[in-house]
Amino acid sequence: CANWIDEAARFAPGRRARLYGSAETREQILREACAGDLVVVSYTLLQQSVEAFAGLRWATLVADEAQAIKNASAKRSQAIRELDAGFRLALSGTPIENRLDELWAILNFTNPGLLGSAQRFAERFVVPIERDRDLRAQRTLRRLIAPFVLRRLKSEVLDDLPARTETVLHVSPNPDEAAHYELLRREALATALGAGSRDRINVLAQLTRLRRAACDPRLVSPELGIVGAKVGAFVELAQELVANRHKALVFSQFTDFLALLREPVTAAGIASQYLDGSTPAAERARRIAAFQAGDGDLFFISLKAGGFGLNL
C-alpha cells in the first residue's frame, strides 16, 4: 500500500492519494472521499470494513496483486465483489498460480458472468484442459478472454533494458556438511518408506528439513556449529559485487538463513537493509526508501515479504 502512495505522488502529484490504514483516520478518509481521490486499502482492511466501502459508489476499482482473490469462496474475494464500481481492473503477474479456476475467480470479479458459473467453467474448461490437455478448449478459452486481457511483456515497455544474464554458481559442501546431509537424507528416506497414507505431512516436513540443511547445517543442527559452504561462497560473491559498485537483492524463503548470510557480510563492513514478513509497515516503507536512496549495497528480503508490492 505504501508503494502505491509513493507511485501516485510520483506520477500523479495533483491527485489526492490517501492510505486507509490508521484506525483514527479511517472514518474520515471515506467520509471526505470525493471525485478524483485515490483511496488505497489492503485486502485485509477491506474485508474488515467492507460495509463502509460497499456503501459508496466508486468510479474505478483496481485490484492489485489480484492473485490474492484467486479463491472465489474466500472472504476477501467475497468482500471485493460487494463493492459498487463503474470500472474494474485486476493487475497480476501470476493470474494462474496453481489451477485454472483461479482465472475464473479473477475474471468473475472484473467481468461477472463472462465465463459462466464456477461449475459450468469447470465442466467446459478446467476438466478438458487440466485433465485431458484438450487444445480446442484451450483455444476457445483464449479467444473468450482475449478482449479483456492485456498482457504486457518487458520487451514492449522496457526496451532499453539489456537482456537478463543468468549465472549458476555451483557450491560443493565440505566433508562435515556432506556427512551431516547424508545422515539427514537417510533419516528422511526411512521416514518416507515407512510412511502410511496419513503420514504425508511427515514426509513433507523431512523434505523441508533437507532443503534447510542444504542451505546451511546450522538451520537444522545448530549445536554442531558446522558453517555451510554456501555462506562462504555468498560472502565472496557479495564482496565482489560491492567492489564493482553493484547493488544486489538477496532472497530466501527462510528468514533464519538470511540472518546467517547477513552476519558475515555485516562483519565485512558491507551495509545492507533487511525485510521480512514481521517488519512493520512503516518500517518496511522506511527501509525501502533508504535502499532506493543508496543506503545499503545489499537488500536481504524474504520471499513472503518481497513477493509483491516492491519497486526496487
Disulfide bonds with the S-S distance in Angstrom:
none
